[in-house]
Structure formats: structure tokens, C-alpha cells
Amino acid sequence: MLSDRDIYAAATLMIKRFGNDAPSEAARRAEALAAAGDLDGRAAWLRIMKAAEALLRQRPGPDETIQ
């Protein structure tokens, strides 16, 4: 099983590559693994998807500033 640190590292890389589409790309990968019968892989990608969603929620929007 992947550590939380590994999951968030993967989510960060997904965001760098896919931006706001990172969660949906992770979900696509999870479903592809499920279709192939790899339920452990599916579970890992679902965790990455949730981590990417959490990281993206923490980012300021285009009209927001950090004070």
C-alpha cells in the first residue's frame, strides 16, 4: 500500500501535468485498472484522485489573492 506521502506526491505530479483535469485523469486511470481486474491499482488511483481534489481546493482561484 502506498503511503499518504506517496499519494500526495503523485497527485502533485498529476496536477503539474494535467492541471484542473488531474482528478478526472486519475479517475480514468482507476477505471482502466478496474476493467483490467487490478483492484489494488484502482484503489491507489482513487486515493490519488481524492488527494488531487483536495490540493486543487487549496489553490486560490483566478480572482483570489493570498494575504
C-alpha positions as CSV (number, residue, x, y, z in Angstrom):
1,M,0.0,0.0,0.0
2,L,1.3,3.5,-0.9
3,S,1.9,5.9,1.9
4,D,0.0,9.2,2.1
5,R,3.2,11.0,1.2
6,D,3.4,8.9,-2.0
7,I,-0.2,9.6,-2.8
8,Y,0.2,13.3,-2.4
9,A,3.4,13.3,-4.4
10,A,1.6,11.5,-7.2
11,A,-1.3,13.9,-7.0
12,T,1.1,16.9,-7.2
13,L,2.7,15.4,-10.3
14,M,-0.7,14.9,-11.9
15,I,-1.7,18.5,-11.2
16,K,1.6,19.7,-12.8
17,R,0.8,17.6,-15.9
18,F,-3.0,17.9,-16.2
19,G,-3.9,21.0,-14.1
20,N,-7.5,21.1,-13.1
21,D,-8.1,17.9,-15.1
22,A,-5.9,15.9,-12.7
23,P,-8.8,14.3,-10.7
24,S,-10.7,13.2,-13.8
25,E,-7.5,11.8,-15.4
26,A,-6.8,9.9,-12.1
27,A,-10.4,8.6,-12.2
28,R,-9.9,7.4,-15.8
29,R,-6.8,5.5,-14.8
30,A,-8.6,4.0,-11.8
31,E,-11.4,2.7,-14.1
32,A,-9.0,1.3,-16.6
33,L,-7.3,-0.7,-13.9
34,A,-10.6,-1.9,-12.6
35,A,-11.6,-3.1,-16.0
36,A,-8.3,-5.0,-16.2
37,G,-9.1,-6.6,-12.8
38,D,-6.4,-4.6,-10.8
39,L,-8.4,-3.6,-7.8
40,D,-5.4,-2.5,-5.8
41,G,-4.3,-0.3,-8.6
42,R,-7.8,1.1,-8.8
43,A,-7.8,1.9,-5.1
44,A,-4.4,3.7,-5.4
45,W,-5.6,5.9,-8.2
46,L,-8.9,6.7,-6.4
47,R,-6.7,7.9,-3.5
48,I,-4.6,10.0,-5.9
49,M,-7.8,11.4,-7.3
50,K,-9.1,12.5,-3.9
51,A,-5.7,14.0,-3.0
52,A,-5.7,16.0,-6.2
53,E,-9.2,17.3,-5.5
54,A,-8.0,18.3,-2.0
55,L,-4.9,20.0,-3.3
56,L,-6.8,21.9,-6.0
57,R,-9.4,23.1,-3.5
58,Q,-6.5,24.7,-1.5
59,R,-5.3,26.7,-4.5
60,P,-6.6,30.3,-4.9
61,G,-8.9,31.0,-7.8
62,P,-8.0,33.4,-10.5
63,D,-9.8,36.3,-8.7
64,E,-8.4,35.5,-5.3
65,T,-5.3,36.8,-3.6
66,I,-3.2,35.3,-0.8
67,Q,-2.8,37.7,2.1
